[in-house]
Amino acid sequence: MRSSDLVKIVLQGVLVLGFASGCLVAGDVPEGAKPMTNQIVAVVNGEPITMFDVDQDARALEEAYGKICHGDELQRKIGALRKETLRNLIDRRLIIQSFRSQGGWTPESYLDQQVQKAVKDYYQGDADRLTRALAVYGETLDDFKNTIDDKAIVAFMTKKNVDDKLILTVPANADKDRSLLSEAWMSSLRKAADIEITW
């Protein structure tokens, strides 16, 4: 994978949630934002996932749903979104644990480069604006780097375990084949894991 491709994947994954919705650019907490808690909702091989994690990942879509749905329909959509978000968080944690267990690491220079790119592309070169935007959600620059790191690991491991195995496929079947490979890989990670869902 070329470095520029990895940069695109990482920035798409990391920045879509906050930047595309405008949440991290604003100086104030978004209207209707709900308090986040550190209640543990799942434990994956001894590592907790909290309600805070679920809230963070689901925030942008919940806000979008709030603009187009109301009442019971909104509650159903948010409930389904939160379940899917938790599943995605568990899968992400499994992928990162697998990477780490194989001795994988991300160079600090790469993480610094991605932070600088985000500052340049989204904050007109003003690192203080990024720091203030992160603080709105109780995040630090280290948290932001961890998010970049997580997204880079997931992209790398997905390429290694799914995309690189799609050597021979008919273009019309590529999405289906990729989905089947991805689900088989994740299923093997889930089977080998100790996962406890408490929510």
Backbone as a ProteinNet text record, in pm:
[ID]
protein_1_A
[PRIMARY]
MRSSDLVKIVLQGVLVLGFASGCLVAGDVPEGAKPMTNQIVAVVNGEPITMFDVDQDARALEEAYGKICHGDELQRKIGALRKETLRNLIDRRLIIQSFRSQGGWTPESYLDQQVQKAVKDYYQGDADRLTRALAVYGETLDDFKNTIDDKAIVAFMTKKNVDDKLILTVPANADKDRSLLSEAWMSSLRKAADIEITW
[TERTIARY]
85.4	0	89.8	61.5	138.5	106.2	202.8	184.7	67.9	54.3	-55.1	-191.1	-199.3	-325.3	-358.9	-257.5	-279.6	-323.5	-262.6	-301.7	-448.5	-491.6	-631.3	-724.8	-690.8	-775.4	-784.7	-670.1	-668.4	-749.5	-725.9	-798.1	-947	-984.3	-1126.6	-1190.2	-1127.8	-1184.8	-1183.3	-1071.7	-1056.8	-1139.3	-1140.4	-1195.9	-1342.1	-1393.7	-1533.8	-1625.9	-1605.9	-1695.4	-1702.9	-1589.2	-1592.6	-1593.6	-1509.4	-1493.4	-1606.7	-1652.2	-1757.3	-1884.6	-1910	-2030.2	-2009	-1883.5	-1854	-1841.7	-1854.1	-1853.4	-1721.1	-1610	-1481.3	-1430.4	-1498	-1456.3	-1524.1	-1639.4	-1714.1	-1642.5	-1665.4	-1602.9	-1688	-1811.5	-1902.5	-1948.4	-1999.2	-2057.7	-2183.4	-2203.8	-2321.2	-2450.5	-2548.8	-2679.5	-2736.2	-2788.5	-2847.6	-2747.1	-2618.6	-2518.4	-2549.2	-2539.7	-2571.5	-2443.2	-2452.1	-2332.9	-2283.6	-2154.3	-2096.3	-2047.5	-2055.4	-2015.8	-1905.3	-1841.7	-1739.3	-1791.6	-1923	-1983	-1926.7	-1880.8	-1827.1	-1943.1	-1940.9	-2047.7	-2000.7	-1869.1	-1813.3	-1668.4	-1621.4	-1480.7	-1430.8	-1321.6	-1265.7	-1124.6	-1110.7	-981.1	-922.5	-1008.4	-964.4	-960.3	-984.4	-982.7	-1125.5	-1157.9	-1295.8	-1329.8	-1456.5	-1516.2	-1624.4	-1623	-1716.3	-1828.5	-1929.1	-2038	-1982	-1878.7	-1812.3	-1765.3	-1704.5	-1656.7	-1773	-1882.9	-2001.1	-2056	-2069.7	-2121.3	-2035.9	-1904.5	-1815.5	-1834.4	-1837.3	-1847.4	-1985.2	-2088.3	-2224.9	-2273.1	-2201.6	-2248.4	-2295.6	-2214.5	-2249.1	-2376.5	-2387.6	-2507.9	-2630.9	-2614.1	-2728.2	-2780	-2688.5	-2729	-2802.1	-2751.5	-2817.1	-2956.3	-2968.3	-3099.2	-3195.6	-3145.1	-3229.1	-3290.3	-3228.8	-3280.5	-3385.8	-3386.8	-3480.8	-3584.3	-3563.8	-3655.9	-3701.4	-3814.6	-3866.7	-3932.9	-3951.5	-4027.5	-3972.6	-4065.9	-4029.1	-3932.8	-3953.5	-3864.6	-3721	-3704.7	-3572.6	-3510.8	-3586	-3533.9	-3492.5	-3572.2	-3537.2	-3407	-3396	-3276	-3152.9	-3166.3	-3053	-3015.3	-3114.7	-3086.2	-3009.8	-3054.6	-2986.7	-2846.2	-2833.8	-2704.1	-2606.4	-2652.3	-2564.6	-2520.7	-2610.2	-2572	-2466.6	-2488.9	-2392.5	-2260.1	-2266.4	-2145.4	-2065.9	-2134.8	-2066.2	-2000.2	-2071.8	-2012.3	-1887.9	-1895	-1779.8	-1663.3	-1693.3	-1587.8	-1520.7	-1600.3	-1545.1	-1455.8	-1503.6	-1423.4	-1294.7	-1304.6	-1185.5	-1085	-1135	-1046	-977.4	-1051.4	-993.1	-883.9	-908.2	-810	-683.4	-699.4	-583.5	-506.7	-577.8	-511.6	-434.1	-490.8	-422.6	-294	-302.2	-185.8	-77.3	-115.2	-18.3	42.9	-38.6	12.1	114.7	112	208.3	331	339.1	453.2	441.8	322.7	303.7	306.6	353	354.6	352	310.1	303.5	409.5	494.7	598.6	537.9	594.3	548.5	555.5	655.1	669.5	548.6	491.9	372.8	254.2	237.2	126.1	140.1	261.7	285.6	254.1	292.6	265.8	115.1	39.2	-105.7	-171.9	-121.8	-174.5	-148.3	-26.8	6.3	-79.5	-106.2	-192.8	-334.2	-385.5	-519.6	-521.6	-418.6	-410.3	-410.9	-332.4	-324	-455.6	-513.2	-631.6	-760.7	-772.1	-899.4	-895.6	-775.9	-765.8	-675.6	-662.5	-586	-447	-386.1	-251	-241	-353.2	-354.2	-375.9	-266.9	-273.5	-356.5	-358.6	-438.5	-587.6	-630.7	-772.6	-808.2	-719.3	-741.8	-748.8	-655.8	-653	-781.4	-829.1	-954.6	-1074	-1076	-1186.8	-1189.4	-1074.6	-1068.5	-1115.4	-1077.6	-1113.2	-1265	-1336.7	-1482.5	-1540.1	-1476.4	-1523.8	-1439.7	-1361.8	-1281	-1164.8	-1122.4	-1013.7	-885.9	-773.6	-642.6	-576.3	-463.5	-387.9	-342	-307.2	-269.8	-388.3	-508.2	-627.8	-645.3	-624.7	-637.7	-536	-411.6	-308.2	-346.2	-403.2	-446.1	-554	-643.5	-748	-686.5	-591.7	-521.6	-452.3	-385.4	-314.9	-412.2	-523.7	-623.3	-673.4	-706	-758.1	-652.7	-526.5	-419.2	-401	-408.3	-394	-507.4	-630	-744.6	-730.4	-689.8	-672	-562.8	-452.1	-341.4	-383	-445.3	-483.9	-593.6	-683.5	-788.1	-725.8	-631.9	-563.5	-491.8	-421	-342.3	-431.4	-541.2	-622.9	-742.8	-775.2	-891.4	-851.7	-814	-789.7	-680.9	-571.4	-461.7	-499.2	-604.2	-647.9	-746.9	-787.4	-877.9	-796.4	-706.5	-618.2	-695.9	-774.9	-853.2	-1001.4	-1062.4	-1206.1	-1260.9	-1382.8	-1449.9	-1497.6	-1473.5	-1512.8	-1656.8	-1747.7	-1887.9	-1906.6	-1815.3	-1826.5	-1735.5	-1655.7	-1552.5	-1609.8	-1718.8	-1776	-1825.8	-1891.7	-1941.9	-1825.5	-1724	-1607.7	-1534.7	-1521.7	-1454.7	-1533.5	-1665.1	-1750	-1737.7	-1737	-1723.7	-1588.3	-1480.5	-1347.4	-1339.3	-1394.8	-1392.2	-1466.7	-1584.3	-1663.5	-1595	-1532	-1459.8	-1342.6	-1269.2	-1156.1	-1204.3	-1309	-1359.4	-1417.6	-1482.1	-1538.1	-1427.1	-1314.2	-1202.6	-1145.6	-1139.7	-1091.7	-1189.4	-1320.2	-1420.7	-1417.9	-1403.9	-1404	-1287	-1174.4	-1054.8	-1052.5	-1150.4	-1149.4	-1238.5	-1209.9	-1295.2	-1371.2	-1497.8	-1578.9	-1695.7	-1710.3	-1822.9	-1895.3	-2020.9	-2102	-2188.6	-2176.4	-2248.5	-2364.6	-2392.5	-2495	-2604.8
-117.1	0	123.2	216	339.4	424.3	503.6	590.2	686.2	737.5	832.2	765.2	636	563	543.6	508.9	489.8	620.9	731.1	862.1	888.7	859.9	883.2	797.6	669.7	579.3	626.8	660.6	704.2	831.5	928.2	1054.7	1038.4	954.7	931.3	873.6	772.3	707	794.3	862	942.9	1069.3	1131.7	1265.7	1271	1165.2	1166.7	1197.4	1130.4	1147.2	1292	1349.7	1483.5	1594.8	1585	1696.9	1710.3	1599.4	1607.4	1663.3	1632.4	1684.1	1825	1870	2002.8	2006.4	1892	1889.5	1935	1891.7	1924	2061.7	2126.1	2259.3	2363.5	2330.1	2423.4	2446.2	2562.2	2595.1	2556.7	2520.7	2487.5	2344.4	2291.9	2158.8	2165.2	2068.3	2071.9	2071	2142.8	2147	2006.7	1973	1841.8	1732.4	1769	1666.8	1608.9	1478.6	1417	1385.2	1380.4	1349.8	1208.8	1190.6	1061	1000.8	870	805.4	705.1	664.4	562.6	426.6	407.1	277.7	174.7	61.9	-42.8	-117.9	-126.3	-194.2	-325.4	-344.3	-470.4	-480	-605	-630.6	-728.3	-690.9	-770.7	-813.9	-942.5	-994.6	-909.4	-870.2	-794	-643.2	-593.9	-449.6	-397.5	-296.1	-246.3	-156.1	-159.8	-62.5	5.8	138.6	213.6	277	323.4	397.2	522.7	581	696.4	661.5	543.4	499.3	487.5	427	410.9	548	637.1	771.9	844.6	836.3	905.6	856.1	725	670.3	690.5	696	706.8	851.1	945.3	1083.8	1146.8	1143.5	1213.1	1156.4	1023.5	963.8	987.3	984.6	1013.9	1154.9	1249.1	1387.4	1395.7	1321.8	1321.6	1259	1146.6	1083.5	1179.1	1255.8	1349.7	1457	1480.5	1581.3	1525.3	1392.2	1334.9	1241.3	1200	1106.8	1165.6	1115.2	1162.6	1047.5	1065.2	971.5	830.8	734.9	592.9	553.5	608.9	576.2	618.7	737.9	786.7	694.3	655.7	568.3	432.2	376.2	248.3	260.7	368	387.1	406.5	484.6	507.5	378.4	301.1	173	78.9	68.3	-17.7	35.2	167	228.5	198.2	209.3	185.2	38.6	-54.4	-196	-220.7	-164	-179.3	-111.4	3.2	73.6	-11.1	-71.8	-157.4	-275.7	-336.2	-448	-402.2	-286.9	-234.2	-204.7	-151.5	-123.8	-253.1	-356.8	-486.7	-540.4	-535.1	-582.9	-502.4	-371.4	-285.8	-323.6	-345.2	-382.4	-516	-611.7	-741.5	-727.8	-644.2	-622.6	-560.1	-460.1	-392.2	-488.3	-568.6	-666.4	-768.2	-811.1	-905.3	-843.4	-719.2	-647	-638.3	-598.7	-583.2	-718.4	-824.4	-956.7	-1009.4	-955.3	-993.5	-902.1	-815	-725.2	-598.4	-568.7	-449.6	-320.3	-213.9	-81.8	22.3	142.1	252.7	355.1	395.4	494	626.9	682.7	811.3	919.9	909.9	1010.1	1008.1	889.3	879.2	948.1	922.6	983.5	1135.8	1185.1	1330.4	1389.8	1318.7	1364.7	1376	1279.5	1281.4	1393.8	1420.1	1531.9	1662.2	1679.9	1801.9	1816.7	1705.7	1710	1754.2	1701.5	1740.8	1888.8	1935.6	2077.7	2164	2125.5	2202.9	2199.1	2078.5	2062.2	2112	2105.2	2135.4	2253.5	2299.9	2407.1	2520.5	2536.5	2644.6	2659.9	2544.9	2546.3	2584.8	2602.8	2645.4	2525.1	2472.8	2355.3	2382.5	2507.1	2541.4	2521.6	2546.6	2523.3	2375.6	2288.8	2145.2	2109.3	2159.1	2129.7	2175.5	2295.4	2345.9	2261.4	2223.3	2141.5	2005.3	1946.3	1818.6	1832.6	1942.7	1965.4	1972.2	2017.7	2024.5	1887.1	1782.3	1646.5	1572.1	1647.8	1585.1	1504.7	1536.5	1464.7	1547	1478	1542.5	1508.3	1570.9	1540.9	1394.9	1342.5	1200.7	1110.5	1148.2	1071.2	1072.7	1188.9	1204.1	1115.6	1115	1029.3	881.7	845.8	707.3	669.2	762	736.7	717.7	802.3	788.3	652.6	616.9	489.4	372.4	376.3	269.2	255.1	367.4	363.5	310	349.5	301.4	150.6	102	-41.8	-118.9	-71.5	-140.3	-142.5	-32.4	-27.5	-125.1	-126	-215.5	-361.9	-397.1	-536	-581	-491.2	-525.4	-551.1	-467	-488.2	-622.1	-650	-773.4	-898.1	-893.4	-1012.5	-1025.6	-919.2	-924.7	-882.9	-757.6	-703.3	-778.2	-811.7	-880.7	-1023	-1077.5	-1212.9	-1213.6	-1095.5	-1085.1	-1077.3	-1170.8	-1169.4	-1201.1	-1305.2	-1344.9	-1332.2	-1233.2	-1216.5	-1143.4	-1170.7	-1102.2	-967.6	-856.8	-726.4	-720.6	-788.6	-785.7	-853.1	-943.8	-1016.6	-962	-862.1	-815	-773.8	-698.4	-654.1	-772.2	-865.7	-984.4	-1068.1	-1089.9	-1167.9	-1099.7	-968.7	-893.4	-906.9	-897.1	-909.4	-1048	-1151.6	-1288.1	-1310	-1261.6	-1273.7	-1197.4	-1077.5	-994.9	-1062.6	-1115.5	-1180.5	-1306.9	-1383	-1503.4	-1466.6	-1361.9	-1315.9	-1269.7	-1185.9	-1135.2	-1247.9	-1343.4	-1457.2	-1535.2	-1553	-1624.8	-1546.3	-1414.5	-1332.4	-1338.7	-1333.4	-1338.9	-1472.8	-1582.8	-1716.8	-1734.8	-1675.3	-1690.4	-1593.2	-1504.7	-1397.9	-1429.4	-1361.1	-1363.7	-1230.8	-1235.4	-1113.5	-1122.1	-1019.4	-1011.2	-879.9	-889.5	-769.9	-749.7	-631.8	-604.2	-509.7	-471.4	-368.7	-426.7
0	0	0	-87.5	-92	28.9	72.2	188.9	168.9	47.1	21.8	34.7	-3.5	12.4	158.4	238.7	382.1	446.5	403.4	456.4	427.3	303.9	267.3	351.8	368.3	446.9	590.6	648.3	787.9	805.1	720.2	735.3	710.5	615.8	593.6	718.1	774.2	892.1	1015.2	1039.4	1160.2	1153.7	1039.4	1032.9	993.7	933.4	890.5	1007.3	1119	1233.1	1278.9	1312.7	1369.8	1268.5	1166.5	1076.2	975.9	920.8	820.1	880	1005.7	1069.5	1122.9	1122.5	1173.9	1324.6	1390.1	1536.6	1594	1537.4	1596.4	1555.2	1463.7	1424.1	1511.8	1561	1644.5	1775.8	1834.5	1961.1	2079.9	2058.8	2167.4	2155.9	2266.4	2265	2179.3	2089.9	2003.2	2083.7	2030.8	2095.4	2104.4	2218.9	2238.3	2269.3	2283.8	2315.6	2452.2	2463.6	2591.1	2667.2	2798.7	2875	2843.7	2844.5	2817.4	2948.7	2959.9	3083.8	3058.6	3165.7	3157	3200	3194.6	3224.3	3125.8	3176.6	3090.9	3026.4	2892.8	2819.5	2757.8	2749.6	2700.3	2744.7	2753.6	2783.7	2678.5	2611.1	2502.4	2542.1	2572.7	2618	2730.7	2823.9	2940.2	2921.4	2800.7	2774.2	2768.2	2850.3	2852.8	2735.2	2697.8	2605.8	2688.2	2689.2	2773.2	2692.4	2764.6	2701.1	2633.7	2691.5	2631.3	2490.4	2474	2342.6	2243.9	2288.6	2203.6	2165.6	2265.5	2239.5	2136.4	2152.4	2059.1	1916.4	1898.8	1763.6	1701.9	1783.3	1730.7	1717.5	1776.2	1788.2	1657.4	1554.6	1429.5	1366.3	1363.5	1304.1	1390.4	1522	1609.1	1583.4	1566.5	1538.3	1404.5	1305.5	1173.7	1184.2	1255.8	1274.2	1343.4	1439.7	1513.1	1424.3	1309.1	1216.1	1121.1	1105	1007.8	1069.2	1193.2	1259	1392.2	1441.6	1569.8	1644.6	1772	1853.5	1853.2	1839.4	1845.7	1733.9	1614.8	1503.3	1535.3	1592.1	1629.6	1733.9	1834.1	1939.3	1883.3	1790.7	1727.6	1648.5	1570.9	1489.5	1577.3	1682.7	1772.5	1844.9	1887.8	1953	1861.2	1735.7	1638.1	1607.7	1596.1	1569.9	1683	1807	1921.7	1928.2	1895.9	1893.6	1785.6	1668.5	1559.2	1594.6	1658.9	1701.1	1799.4	1895.9	1992.4	1920.9	1828.8	1754	1678.4	1614.9	1542.1	1635.9	1753.7	1851.6	1898.2	1920.7	1960.4	1849.5	1724.9	1612.2	1598.9	1613.1	1603.4	1711.7	1833.8	1944.1	1914.9	1858.9	1824.3	1718.3	1619.1	1512.6	1569.9	1654.6	1714.3	1804.6	1882.5	1968.4	1885.2	1774.7	1685.9	1631.5	1587.5	1535.5	1641.3	1762.1	1871.1	1909.9	1909.2	1947.7	1847.2	1726.7	1623.7	1625.4	1726.6	1739.4	1657.1	1606.9	1523.7	1604.6	1541.7	1602.7	1491.6	1527	1431.6	1470.7	1377.5	1410.7	1457.6	1561.9	1614.8	1507.4	1419.6	1312.8	1219.3	1193.6	1109.9	1178.1	1308.6	1382.1	1383.8	1407.5	1407.3	1269.9	1165.2	1027.9	1003.8	1051.4	1031.8	1112	1232	1310.6	1236	1185.1	1111.9	986.7	919.9	801.4	839.9	949.7	995.7	1032.2	1099.9	1137.7	1011.9	913.7	789.5	711.6	697.4	612.8	675.6	808.1	873.3	969.7	1005	1104.6	1057.9	927.5	867.9	930.8	965.4	1019.7	1166.5	1233.9	1373.9	1466.3	1522.5	1609.6	1735	1779.9	1898.5	1872.1	1748.8	1715.2	1728.5	1683.4	1698.3	1846.9	1924.6	2068.5	2136.1	2101.1	2159.8	2115.5	1988.5	1937.5	2007.3	2027	2097.1	2241.3	2305	2445.5	2465	2363	2371.7	2406.6	2357.1	2381.8	2484.8	2561.1	2665.2	2609.8	2490.5	2424.5	2428.7	2419.8	2414.9	2281.5	2256.7	2136	2136.3	2252.5	2260.9	2224.5	2269.7	2231.3	2080.2	2019.8	1875.2	1802.9	1853.4	1794.7	1809.8	1923.5	1943	1842.5	1813.8	1714.7	1576.5	1542.1	1413.5	1408.1	1515.8	1523.8	1504.6	1577	1565.4	1422	1359.1	1221.9	1124.7	1144.6	1057.5	1073.2	1197.4	1223.1	1157.5	1174.5	1114.6	962.1	902.8	756.9	712.9	784.5	750.5	762.7	874.9	898.9	801.9	766.4	669.3	533.1	495.7	368.2	369.2	476.4	487.2	488.2	560.9	582.7	489.4	417.1	327.8	186.7	170	36.3	-40	28.1	-40.1	-79.9	-23	-56.7	-172.6	-217.1	-332	-461.2	-476.4	-593.4	-720	-714.1	-830.6	-798.5	-854.5	-837	-958.9	-991.5	-1100.3	-1046	-1116.1	-1064.1	-1012.2	-1079.5	-1037.1	-900.3	-863.9	-737.3	-628.2	-658.2	-565.6	-429.7	-427.8	-300.4	-217.8	-283.4	-213.6	-161.1	-245.2	-203.6	-87.5	-95.4	12.1	141.6	132.2	249.9	313	231.1	282.3	348.7	285.9	345.1	476.5	477.5	597.8	712	683.1	787.9	838.6	750.3	792.8	883.6	847.4	928.7	1065.4	1067.2	1195.3	1279.2	1216.4	1288.7	1358.8	1291	1353.1	1471.5	1459.9	1572.3	1689.7	1659.5	1766.1	1839.1	1762.8	1824.1	1918.9	1887.7	1970.5	2088.2	2095.8	2196.6	2315.3	2423.3	2542.5	2543	2501.2	2488.7	2584.7	2667.4	2759	2734.9	2696	2674.4	2797.9	2857.8	2984.2	2965.7	2842.9	2815.5	2732.2
[MASK]
+++++++++++++++++++++++++++++++++++++++++++++++++++++++++++++++++++++++++++++++++++++++++++++++++++++++++++++++++++++++++++++++++++++++++++++++++++++++++++++++++++++++++++++++++++++++++++++++++++++++

